Amino acid sequence: MRDLSCLFPSAALARRGAMALACAWLHCAVAAERPAVLPDSLAQRLLACTSCHASTSAPDPFFPRIAGKPAGYLYKQLINFREGRRQYPLMTYMIEHLPDAYLKEIADYYAGLHLPAPPLQRIAMDPAALERGRVLVLEGDKALQVPACIACHGERLTGVKPAIAGLAGLPRDYINAQFGNWRNRTRRANAPDCMGLIANRLSPADVAAVSGWIARRPLPADMTPAAAIALPLPLACGSALPESLP
C-alpha cells in the first residue's frame, strides 16, 4: 500500500486516507467495467431470437430463417404458437403473455429485414428422388391431388404477401420436421388447413424428395416475397386468408 505519511499527520489518518483512496479506485474500476445502458429498442429486445433464427449465417437444421418473410405469415405463426396450434415449448414460453399488437410489431420487424441469404445445403440425392422433388415442387401430382408448391408459395418460392411463407433457403430437416408436425397435427392452421391435407397425401419418400430439392435449389437473387399470386389458390387454405389478419 502506498506510503501516505507525508500527507497525514498521524498513522491512523494515513490508514484512513489509504482506505479512502482504495475505495475510490475500486469504485472507478467497477464503473469502468459496468456495461453501458442498452437501448430500449425492438432490435435490442429481439436479439434473443437470433440464437435460433440466425439472420445471415448457415441455418440450424431445425430452425427456419425468418428475416424477410411476409409479415402476415410471421404474425400468424406467433399467434399459432401462443394459442397452441403449433407446439414448441420454448416459443410458447416466450410469447404466451404477449399481446397481439406486440406480436404484430415483431412480425413487421423481421419482415423488414432483407439480408443476404445463408449458404446452401449441399445434399447428395438419388437422381430419381431429385427429379420427383422437382416435379412435386414445380408441377404437383394430380393423382394425389397435391398442387405444385410454386402455385401457392410463388414461382421463386420466396412466399407471397401478406401471409404465405417462403420456402427458399429453408433447411431440409426443418421442412421434413414440419411435414411430420402437420401429419401428426402438432402443427395446425386456421381451417381449412391445406398443409395438413397435403402432408397426409404425400408419402415420406415424397416429403424427402421435396425437402431435398428445395434445399439444393440455388437461391434467387431477390428473396423478397411476391406481391401477389394467381387466385384462387389450388386448395382452400385458412392460413393464407388475408381477412384473418389484424
DRENKOL-78287 format. One record per residue (C-alpha): residue number from 1; residue in three letters; x, y, z. Coordinates in Angstrom, 2 decimals. Example, Ala and Ser with C-alpha at 12.3 -4.5 7.8 and 13.67 -1.06 7.14 Angstrom:
2
PT  nr rest       u       v       w
PT   1  ALA   12.30   -4.50    7.80
PT   2  SER   13.67   -1.06    7.14
# end
This chain:
246
PT  nr rest       u       v       w
PT   1  MET    0.00    0.00    0.00
PT   2  ARG    1.25    3.50   -0.83
PT   3  ASP    3.05    5.47    1.98
PT   4  LEU    0.80    8.43    2.85
PT   5  SER    2.72    9.66    5.94
PT   6  CYS    3.73   12.83    4.13
PT   7  LEU    0.07   13.73    3.61
PT   8  PHE   -1.40   12.85    7.02
PT   9  PRO   -0.12   13.93   10.50
PT  10  SER   -0.76   10.55   12.17
PT  11  ALA   -0.63    6.86   11.28
PT  12  ALA   -4.37    6.48   11.92
PT  13  LEU   -5.20    9.25    9.49
PT  14  ALA   -2.78    7.76    7.00
PT  15  ARG   -4.58    4.43    7.18
PT  16  ARG   -7.95    6.13    6.73
PT  17  GLY   -6.64    8.07    3.75
PT  18  ALA   -5.29    4.91    2.16
PT  19  MET   -8.63    3.16    2.65
PT  20  ALA  -10.50    6.09    1.10
PT  21  LEU   -8.21    6.11   -1.94
PT  22  ALA   -8.54    2.34   -2.30
PT  23  CYS  -12.34    2.57   -2.20
PT  24  ALA  -12.34    5.39   -4.72
PT  25  TRP  -10.14    3.35   -7.08
PT  26  LEU  -12.38    0.30   -6.70
PT  27  HIS  -15.49    2.39   -7.45
PT  28  CYS  -13.90    3.75  -10.63
PT  29  ALA  -12.79    0.28  -11.72
PT  30  VAL  -16.27   -1.19  -11.23
PT  31  ALA  -17.87    1.73  -13.02
PT  32  ALA  -15.48    1.26  -15.95
PT  33  GLU  -16.41   -2.42  -16.25
PT  34  ARG  -20.15   -1.83  -15.90
PT  35  PRO  -21.80   -2.16  -19.32
PT  36  ALA  -23.46    0.84  -20.86
PT  37  VAL  -27.22    1.06  -20.59
PT  38  LEU  -28.67   -0.89  -23.52
PT  39  PRO  -31.09    0.90  -25.82
PT  40  ASP  -34.74    0.07  -25.26
PT  41  SER  -35.39   -0.78  -28.89
PT  42  LEU  -37.19   -3.60  -30.62
PT  43  ALA  -33.96   -4.63  -32.34
PT  44  GLN  -32.19   -4.96  -28.98
PT  45  ARG  -35.04   -6.91  -27.39
PT  46  LEU  -35.24   -9.33  -30.29
PT  47  LEU  -31.56  -10.26  -30.24
PT  48  ALA  -32.60  -13.31  -28.23
PT  49  CYS  -34.37  -14.62  -31.32
PT  50  THR  -31.16  -14.76  -33.36
PT  51  SER  -29.71  -17.55  -31.22
PT  52  CYS  -32.09  -19.88  -33.08
PT  53  HIS  -33.21  -17.88  -36.11
PT  54  ALA  -29.81  -16.79  -37.42
PT  55  SER  -30.09  -13.89  -39.84
PT  56  THR  -27.22  -14.48  -42.26
PT  57  SER  -25.17  -17.48  -41.13
PT  58  ALA  -25.76  -21.09  -42.13
PT  59  PRO  -29.13  -22.07  -40.65
PT  60  ASP  -29.57  -24.57  -37.88
PT  61  PRO  -31.10  -27.72  -39.41
PT  62  PHE  -34.28  -27.42  -37.35
PT  63  PHE  -34.82  -23.66  -37.17
PT  64  PRO  -36.05  -21.51  -40.05
PT  65  ARG  -34.57  -18.22  -41.13
PT  66  ILE  -37.37  -15.70  -40.60
PT  67  ALA  -35.82  -12.47  -41.90
PT  68  GLY  -37.75  -11.12  -44.87
PT  69  LYS  -40.72  -13.48  -44.66
PT  70  PRO  -44.17  -11.92  -45.15
PT  71  ALA  -45.30  -10.07  -42.04
PT  72  GLY  -48.74  -11.65  -42.12
PT  73  TYR  -47.24  -15.14  -42.15
PT  74  LEU  -44.89  -14.39  -39.24
PT  75  TYR  -47.70  -12.82  -37.24
PT  76  LYS  -49.96  -15.82  -37.77
PT  77  GLN  -47.24  -18.23  -36.66
PT  78  LEU  -46.67  -16.28  -33.45
PT  79  ILE  -50.41  -16.40  -32.80
PT  80  ASN  -50.44  -20.13  -33.56
PT  81  PHE  -47.67  -20.78  -31.04
PT  82  ARG  -49.41  -18.69  -28.42
PT  83  GLU  -52.77  -20.38  -28.94
PT  84  GLY  -51.44  -23.95  -29.17
PT  85  ARG  -51.89  -24.65  -32.87
PT  86  ARG  -48.12  -25.07  -33.07
PT  87  GLN  -46.20  -26.96  -30.41
PT  88  TYR  -42.74  -25.84  -29.34
PT  89  PRO  -42.33  -25.16  -25.59
PT  90  LEU  -39.60  -22.52  -25.91
PT  91  MET  -41.61  -20.44  -28.38
PT  92  THR  -44.77  -20.79  -26.31
PT  93  TYR  -42.92  -19.76  -23.14
PT  94  MET  -41.54  -16.61  -24.77
PT  95  ILE  -44.76  -15.34  -26.31
PT  96  GLU  -47.65  -16.77  -24.28
PT  97  HIS  -48.16  -13.48  -22.41
PT  98  LEU  -47.51  -11.09  -25.30
PT  99  PRO  -50.44   -9.11  -26.73
PT 100  ASP  -51.43   -9.14  -30.39
PT 101  ALA  -50.09   -5.65  -31.02
PT 102  TYR  -46.61   -6.56  -29.82
PT 103  LEU  -46.60   -9.78  -31.86
PT 104  LYS  -47.52   -7.67  -34.88
PT 105  GLU  -44.55   -5.38  -34.18
PT 106  ILE  -42.22   -8.38  -34.02
PT 107  ALA  -43.58   -9.75  -37.30
PT 108  ASP  -43.22   -6.38  -39.04
PT 109  TYR  -39.65   -6.02  -37.77
PT 110  TYR  -38.48   -9.35  -39.15
PT 111  ALA  -40.40   -8.92  -42.39
PT 112  GLY  -38.43   -5.73  -42.97
PT 113  LEU  -35.04   -7.42  -42.63
PT 114  HIS  -33.84   -8.13  -46.16
PT 115  LEU  -30.42   -9.65  -45.53
PT 116  PRO  -28.03  -11.79  -47.57
PT 117  ALA  -29.19  -15.41  -47.75
PT 118  PRO  -27.27  -18.13  -45.89
PT 119  PRO  -25.10  -20.71  -47.68
PT 120  LEU  -26.86  -23.53  -49.48
PT 121  GLN  -27.04  -27.01  -48.07
PT 122  ARG  -25.12  -29.49  -50.22
PT 123  ILE  -27.11  -32.71  -50.10
PT 124  ALA  -26.42  -35.89  -52.04
PT 125  MET  -29.62  -37.26  -53.58
PT 126  ASP  -30.56  -40.12  -55.82
PT 127  PRO  -31.33  -38.71  -59.31
PT 128  ALA  -34.81  -40.27  -59.30
PT 129  ALA  -35.65  -38.72  -55.93
PT 130  LEU  -34.28  -35.37  -57.10
PT 131  GLU  -36.49  -35.47  -60.18
PT 132  ARG  -39.51  -36.45  -58.09
PT 133  GLY  -38.87  -33.46  -55.86
PT 134  ARG  -38.61  -31.15  -58.86
PT 135  VAL  -41.90  -32.41  -60.28
PT 136  LEU  -43.76  -32.03  -56.99
PT 137  VAL  -42.43  -28.52  -56.39
PT 138  LEU  -42.93  -27.20  -59.93
PT 139  GLU  -45.85  -29.27  -61.24
PT 140  GLY  -47.54  -31.11  -58.36
PT 141  ASP  -49.23  -34.50  -58.61
PT 142  LYS  -52.79  -34.55  -59.91
PT 143  ALA  -53.30  -38.19  -58.96
PT 144  LEU  -52.56  -37.36  -55.32
PT 145  GLN  -54.46  -34.05  -55.54
PT 146  VAL  -51.30  -32.25  -54.49
PT 147  PRO  -50.72  -28.86  -56.16
PT 148  ALA  -47.29  -27.59  -57.10
PT 149  CYS  -45.51  -25.79  -54.28
PT 150  ILE  -44.97  -22.78  -56.54
PT 151  ALA  -48.72  -22.46  -57.06
PT 152  CYS  -49.04  -21.10  -53.52
PT 153  HIS  -45.52  -20.17  -52.39
PT 154  GLY  -44.62  -18.20  -55.52
PT 155  GLU  -42.56  -19.05  -58.60
PT 156  ARG  -39.34  -18.16  -56.76
PT 157  LEU  -40.53  -19.93  -53.57
PT 158  THR  -39.95  -16.71  -51.65
PT 159  GLY  -43.51  -16.53  -50.37
PT 160  VAL  -46.35  -14.19  -51.19
PT 161  LYS  -47.59  -11.15  -49.30
PT 162  PRO  -49.35  -10.86  -46.97
PT 163  ALA  -49.37  -14.32  -45.41
PT 164  ILE  -47.86  -17.16  -47.49
PT 165  ALA  -44.49  -18.43  -46.29
PT 166  GLY  -41.33  -18.54  -48.36
PT 167  LEU  -39.66  -21.93  -48.78
PT 168  ALA  -36.42  -20.87  -50.47
PT 169  GLY  -33.42  -21.36  -48.20
PT 170  LEU  -35.20  -23.49  -45.59
PT 171  PRO  -33.11  -26.37  -44.20
PT 172  ARG  -34.11  -29.84  -45.41
PT 173  ASP  -34.50  -31.17  -41.86
PT 174  TYR  -36.77  -28.29  -40.91
PT 175  ILE  -39.07  -28.94  -43.87
PT 176  ASN  -39.18  -32.66  -43.05
PT 177  ALA  -39.99  -31.91  -39.42
PT 178  GLN  -42.84  -29.55  -40.34
PT 179  PHE  -44.43  -32.11  -42.65
PT 180  GLY  -44.28  -34.55  -39.73
PT 181  ASN  -45.89  -31.97  -37.47
PT 182  TRP  -48.72  -31.36  -39.95
PT 183  ARG  -49.22  -35.09  -40.38
PT 184  ASN  -49.39  -35.60  -36.60
PT 185  ARG  -51.44  -32.42  -36.08
PT 186  THR  -48.90  -30.92  -33.69
PT 187  ARG  -48.86  -28.07  -36.21
PT 188  ARG  -52.21  -26.72  -37.38
PT 189  ALA  -53.56  -23.62  -39.03
PT 190  ASN  -56.92  -21.91  -39.30
PT 191  ALA  -59.40  -24.16  -41.11
PT 192  PRO  -59.33  -25.28  -43.82
PT 193  ASP  -55.82  -26.50  -43.04
PT 194  CYS  -54.46  -27.04  -46.55
PT 195  MET  -50.96  -28.10  -45.48
PT 196  GLY  -52.44  -30.67  -43.12
PT 197  LEU  -54.21  -32.21  -46.12
PT 198  ILE  -51.12  -32.13  -48.33
PT 199  ALA  -48.88  -33.62  -45.65
PT 200  ASN  -51.20  -36.62  -45.37
PT 201  ARG  -51.36  -37.13  -49.14
PT 202  LEU  -47.58  -37.30  -49.59
PT 203  SER  -45.51  -40.33  -48.68
PT 204  PRO  -42.37  -39.95  -46.53
PT 205  ALA  -40.31  -40.51  -49.69
PT 206  ASP  -42.17  -37.68  -51.44
PT 207  VAL  -41.59  -35.36  -48.49
PT 208  ALA  -37.87  -36.19  -48.54
PT 209  ALA  -37.76  -35.53  -52.28
PT 210  VAL  -39.43  -32.12  -51.91
PT 211  SER  -37.28  -31.01  -48.97
PT 212  GLY  -34.08  -32.18  -50.64
PT 213  TRP  -34.87  -30.45  -53.92
PT 214  ILE  -35.74  -27.17  -52.21
PT 215  ALA  -32.60  -27.29  -50.07
PT 216  ARG  -30.39  -27.85  -53.14
PT 217  ARG  -32.05  -25.27  -55.36
PT 218  PRO  -29.97  -22.12  -55.98
PT 219  LEU  -31.49  -19.18  -54.16
PT 220  PRO  -32.96  -16.37  -56.24
PT 221  ALA  -31.06  -13.11  -56.30
PT 222  ASP  -34.15  -11.34  -54.98
PT 223  MET  -35.56  -13.04  -51.87
PT 224  THR  -38.42  -10.52  -51.49
PT 225  PRO  -41.86  -12.16  -51.23
PT 226  ALA  -44.07  -11.80  -54.28
PT 227  ALA  -46.65   -9.03  -54.09
PT 228  ALA  -49.47  -11.21  -55.44
PT 229  ILE  -50.25  -14.63  -56.89
PT 230  ALA  -52.85  -16.12  -59.21
PT 231  LEU  -56.15  -16.64  -57.42
PT 232  PRO  -58.00  -18.72  -56.42
PT 233  LEU  -55.40  -20.91  -54.75
PT 234  PRO  -55.38  -24.59  -55.77
PT 235  LEU  -56.72  -25.55  -52.33
PT 236  ALA  -58.81  -23.59  -49.86
PT 237  CYS  -56.27  -22.50  -47.26
PT 238  GLY  -57.21  -20.83  -43.98
PT 239  SER  -53.62  -19.87  -43.20
PT 240  ALA  -53.44  -17.70  -46.32
PT 241  LEU  -56.64  -15.73  -45.78
PT 242  PRO  -55.78  -12.02  -45.57
PT 243  GLU  -59.07  -11.23  -43.83
PT 244  SER  -57.85  -13.11  -40.75
PT 245  LEU  -55.04  -10.62  -40.28
PT 246  PRO  -55.46   -7.66  -37.92
# end
